[in-house]
Amino acid sequence: MGPQIELKLGVQEEIFPPKRFTPPALIDSPIKTRSHPAAVKARAAILPRDIPTEDAFRLTLLQCQWHIAANISAVVEARETEGLHQMRVGFRRLRVAFTSFGHAFRNAELDKLKDRAKRMAENLGPARDLDVFIGELLEPAANANGAVESFELLRSRANDARRTAWDFAVTHVMSPAFAGFMADLNSAVERRIWLDEAKDTSVFDQPAQELAAHVLSHRLKAAKKCAKRLGGASDEQIHHLRIALKKLRYTGEFFAPLYDKDEVEQFGARLSNMQDSLGAVHDVVVARETLARLTAGANDHSDSGISFAAGIVYGWHLDRSTHIFKKSVKRWKKFAATEPFWSGETKH
């Protein structure tokens, strides 16, 4: 692989010959009955109104695990881009779940699992970034500026890099490290390892709805803090706001069954609009970083067209994001004024 398509593939953890993870029997995964593996989105949370906090925590972790496991075939057998995306979403939701139930559910072992989940997702990152770059960033810019030869060269290099990244991602999903993580997560839930260092177990038996409003308010407060002076925010500040909003969204989805459906959907729609705007702004960062890797070493005459095309792609998205960001500021004001769905009565 030439230097021009080298990828930052992250830390390789025990990537050896294939060893498939079999989802636990209690997880009814649809991948067992699909003749053509397809991506599977997260299912709506299942939480009875009177569920104790500990049971809600366990069920949320298992639902996140199911989401990851349900997309294994879509990644390994079908190499479906949406399957890879959904698997990464599953890992992100899992990491948020580890911190969405308060300090009573935090200890050294759970923190290790959370860190491992981050590494699992990072090993899928390069393939996902190139899927986004080729499908959502390169092609729109190329179509808007004409299918000149320079775009063909850049497209070819991006596809070469994408194949390498996908080979890595598939090998990772089939590795003992991946299977070991999934097995350890299931074991942790079965053994209730959060009890190992617990000093006060009374919180485990309290209704989950008593905890939900506190956690959600904390998430919203964190997002509002990140959104201060949004109009002049840097790329890093926008990134922190995007992360804060994702944590708020996933936590809201975990606890949604405890609240009025219409109020949840209204809040979620405005939050989603805000995330879409910031996502478009973040596209510029993804484009810049990906283009830098793809054009590394493009100094001779034969590669000069690639640098030219890269400049067009980056410039096109930079101009587009400038207009979208103005909408982001307006959308934030509308979202910030939205009444949180957890501020009223819980569902009866």
PEWOKA-V228231 format. One record per pair of residues at least 24 apart in sequence whose C-alpha atoms are under 10 Angstrom apart, sorted by the first residue. I is the first residue (numbers start at 0). GAP is how many residues later the second one is. Records with the same first field share a line. If there is no record, write none. Layout:
I: GAP + GAP
This chain:
0: 159 + 160 + 163
1: 159 + 294 + 295
2: 290 + 291 + 292 + 293 + 294 + 295
3: 153 + 154 + 157 + 288 + 289 + 290 + 291 + 292 + 293 + 294
4: 152 + 153 + 154 + 155 + 156 + 157 + 159 + 285 + 287 + 288 + 289 + 290 + 291 + 292
5: 154 + 155 + 158 + 159 + 287 + 288 + 290
6: 119 + 120 + 154 + 155 + 157 + 158 + 283 + 286 + 287
7: 115 + 117 + 118 + 157 + 285
8: 113 + 114 + 115 + 116 + 117 + 118 + 155 + 156 + 159 + 160
9: 109 + 110 + 112 + 113 + 114 + 115 + 116
10: 108 + 109 + 111 + 112
11: 107 + 108 + 110 + 111 + 156 + 160 + 165
12: 106 + 107 + 110 + 159 + 162 + 163 + 164 + 165
13: 158 + 161 + 162 + 163 + 164
14: 153 + 156 + 157 + 158 + 159 + 160 + 161 + 162 + 163
15: 155 + 156 + 158 + 159 + 160 + 161
16: 154 + 155 + 157 + 158 + 159
17: 152 + 153 + 154 + 155 + 156 + 157 + 158 + 161
18: 152 + 153 + 154 + 155 + 156 + 157 + 158 + 159 + 160 + 161
19: 52 + 53 + 56 + 153 + 154 + 155 + 156 + 158 + 159 + 160
20: 48 + 51 + 152 + 153 + 154 + 155 + 157 + 158 + 159 + 160 + 161 + 162
21: 47 + 50 + 157 + 160 + 161
22: 42 + 43 + 45 + 46 + 47 + 49 + 156 + 159 + 160 + 163
23: 38 + 41 + 42 + 45 + 158 + 159 + 162
25: 36 + 40
26: 35 + 36 + 38 + 39 + 40 + 42 + 43
27: 38 + 42
28: 37 + 38 + 40 + 41 + 42
29: 36 + 39 + 40 + 41
30: 38 + 39 + 40 + 41 + 42 + 43
31: 38 + 41
33: 39 + 40
35: 37 + 38 + 41 + 42
36: 33 + 34 + 35 + 36 + 37 + 38 + 39 + 40 + 41 + 42 + 43 + 46
37: 32 + 33 + 34 + 35 + 36 + 37 + 39 + 40 + 41 + 42 + 43 + 44 + 45
38: 28 + 31 + 32 + 33 + 34 + 35 + 36 + 39 + 40 + 41 + 42 + 43 + 44 + 45 + 46 + 47 + 48
39: 26 + 27 + 28 + 29 + 30 + 31 + 32 + 34 + 42 + 43 + 44 + 45 + 46 + 47
40: 26 + 27 + 29 + 30 + 41 + 42 + 44 + 45 + 46 + 48 + 49
41: 24 + 25 + 26 + 28 + 44 + 45 + 47 + 48 + 51
42: 24 + 210
43: 209 + 210 + 212 + 213
44: 208 + 209 + 210 + 211 + 212 + 213
45: 208 + 209 + 210 + 211 + 212
46: 161 + 162 + 207 + 208 + 209 + 210 + 211
47: 160 + 161 + 209 + 210
48: 158 + 159 + 160 + 206 + 208 + 209 + 210 + 297 + 298 + 299
49: 156 + 157 + 158 + 159 + 208 + 298
50: 154 + 155 + 156 + 157 + 158 + 207
51: 151 + 152 + 153 + 154 + 155 + 156 + 157 + 158 + 159
52: 48 + 52 + 149 + 150 + 151 + 152 + 153 + 154 + 155 + 156 + 157 + 158 + 159
53: 47 + 50 + 51 + 138 + 140 + 147 + 149 + 150 + 151 + 152 + 153 + 154
54: 149 + 150 + 152 + 153
55: 45 + 148 + 151 + 152 + 153 + 198 + 199
56: 40 + 41 + 43 + 44 + 48 + 132 + 147 + 151 + 197
57: 39 + 128 + 130 + 131 + 132 + 134
58: 130 + 195
59: 33 + 34 + 37 + 38 + 40 + 194 + 195
60: 32 + 33 + 34 + 35 + 36 + 37 + 124 + 125 + 127 + 128 + 193
61: 32 + 123 + 124 + 127
62: 27 + 30 + 31 + 191
63: 25 + 26 + 27 + 28 + 29 + 30 + 31 + 32 + 33 + 190
64: 25 + 26 + 28 + 29 + 117 + 118 + 120 + 121
65: 24 + 116
66: 24 + 26 + 27
67: 24 + 25 + 26 + 114
68: 104 + 110 + 113
71: 98 + 101 + 102
72: 100
74: 91 + 94 + 95 + 98 + 99
75: 90 + 91 + 93 + 94 + 95 + 96 + 97 + 98
76: 93
78: 87 + 88 + 90 + 91
80: 46 + 47 + 50 + 51 + 54 + 85
81: 46 + 49
83: 37 + 40 + 41 + 43 + 44 + 47 + 82 + 85 + 86
84: 39 + 40 + 42 + 43 + 44 + 46 + 47
86: 33 + 34 + 37
87: 29 + 30 + 32 + 33 + 34 + 35 + 36 + 37 + 40
88: 32 + 161
89: 27 + 31
90: 25 + 26 + 27 + 28 + 29 + 30 + 31
91: 25 + 26 + 29 + 154 + 155 + 158
92: 153 + 154 + 156 + 157 + 158 + 160 + 161
93: 24 + 156
94: 152
95: 150 + 151 + 152 + 153 + 154 + 155 + 158
96: 150 + 153 + 154 + 157
98: 116 + 148 + 152
99: 111 + 112 + 114 + 115 + 116 + 118 + 119 + 147 + 148 + 150 + 151 + 152 + 154 + 155
100: 102 + 103 + 107 + 110 + 111 + 113 + 114 + 115 + 150
101: 101 + 109 + 110 + 112 + 113
102: 91 + 95
103: 90 + 91 + 93 + 94 + 95 + 96 + 97 + 98 + 99 + 100
104: 87 + 88 + 89 + 90 + 92 + 93 + 96 + 98 + 99
105: 87 + 88 + 89 + 91 + 92
106: 86 + 87 + 88 + 89 + 90 + 91
107: 85 + 86 + 88 + 89
108: 79 + 84 + 85 + 87 + 88
109: 75 + 78 + 79 + 83 + 84
112: 68 + 69 + 71 + 72 + 75
113: 71
115: 61 + 62 + 65
116: 61 + 64 + 65 + 68
118: 59
119: 49 + 52 + 53 + 57 + 58 + 61
120: 48
121: 47
122: 42 + 45 + 46 + 47 + 48 + 49 + 50
123: 41 + 42 + 44 + 45 + 46 + 48 + 49
124: 40 + 41 + 44
125: 35 + 36 + 38 + 39 + 40 + 42 + 43 + 164
126: 34 + 35 + 36 + 37 + 38 + 39 + 40 + 41 + 42 + 43
127: 34 + 37 + 38 + 41
128: 33 + 36 + 154 + 157 + 158 + 160 + 161
129: 28 + 29 + 31 + 32 + 33 + 35 + 36 + 156 + 157 + 160
130: 27 + 28 + 31 + 34 + 35
131: 151 + 154 + 155
132: 25 + 29 + 150 + 153 + 154 + 157 + 158
133: 24 + 25 + 28 + 153
135: 147 + 151
136: 143 + 146 + 147 + 149 + 150 + 176 + 177 + 179 + 180
137: 149 + 153 + 171 + 172 + 174 + 175 + 176 + 178 + 179
138: 174
139: 173 + 176 + 177
140: 168 + 169 + 171 + 172 + 173 + 174 + 175 + 176
141: 167 + 170 + 171 + 174
143: 169 + 172
144: 164 + 167 + 168 + 171
147: 157 + 161
148: 156 + 157 + 160
149: 153 + 154 + 155 + 156 + 157 + 158 + 159 + 160
150: 154 + 155 + 156 + 157 + 158 + 159 + 161 + 162
151: 153 + 154 + 157
152: 149 + 150 + 152 + 153 + 154 + 156
153: 137 + 140 + 141 + 149 + 151 + 152 + 153 + 154 + 155 + 156
154: 139 + 151 + 154
156: 137 + 138 + 149
157: 132 + 133 + 135 + 136 + 137
159: 134
160: 132 + 133
207: 47 + 50
208: 46 + 48 + 49 + 50 + 133 + 137 + 138
209: 136
210: 44
211: 39 + 40 + 42 + 43 + 44 + 46 + 47 + 130
212: 39 + 42 + 127 + 128 + 129 + 130 + 131 + 133
213: 128 + 129
214: 33 + 36 + 37 + 40
215: 31 + 32 + 33 + 35 + 36 + 39 + 124 + 125 + 126 + 127
216: 31 + 123 + 125 + 126
217: 30
218: 25 + 26 + 27 + 28 + 29 + 30 + 32 + 33
219: 24 + 25 + 27 + 28 + 29 + 116 + 120
220: 27
221: 25 + 26
222: 24 + 25 + 113
223: 108 + 112
226: 102 + 105 + 106 + 109
228: 100
229: 95 + 96 + 98 + 99 + 102
230: 94 + 95 + 97 + 98 + 99
231: 97
234: 46 + 47 + 49 + 50
235: 46 + 49
237: 40 + 41 + 43 + 44
238: 39 + 40 + 42 + 43 + 46
240: 34 + 37
241: 32 + 33 + 34 + 35 + 36 + 37 + 40
242: 32
244: 26 + 27 + 29 + 30 + 33
245: 25 + 26 + 29
248: 26
251: 89 + 90
254: 87
255: 85 + 86 + 90 + 91
256: 89 + 90
257: 84 + 87 + 88 + 89 + 90
258: 82 + 83 + 84 + 85 + 86 + 87 + 88 + 89
259: 81 + 82 + 84 + 85 + 86 + 87 + 88
260: 80 + 86
261: 79
262: 76 + 77 + 78 + 79 + 81
263: 76 + 77 + 78
264: 76
265: 72 + 73 + 74 + 75
266: 68 + 71 + 72 + 73 + 74 + 75
267: 67 + 72 + 73
268: 66
269: 61 + 62 + 64 + 65 + 66 + 68
270: 60 + 61 + 63 + 64 + 65 + 67
271: 63
272: 55 + 58 + 59 + 62
273: 53 + 54 + 55 + 56 + 57 + 58 + 59 + 60 + 61
274: 53 + 56 + 57
275: 48 + 52
276: 44 + 47 + 48 + 49 + 50 + 51 + 52 + 54 + 55
277: 43 + 46 + 47 + 49 + 50 + 51
278: 42 + 45 + 46 + 49
279: 37 + 38 + 40 + 41 + 42 + 44 + 45 + 48
280: 36 + 37 + 39 + 40 + 41 + 42 + 43 + 44 + 47
281: 35 + 36 + 39 + 43
282: 31 + 34 + 35 + 37 + 38
283: 29 + 30 + 31 + 32 + 33 + 34 + 35 + 36 + 37 + 38
284: 29 + 32 + 33
285: 28
286: 26 + 27 + 28 + 30 + 31
287: 25 + 26 + 27 + 29 + 30
288: 25
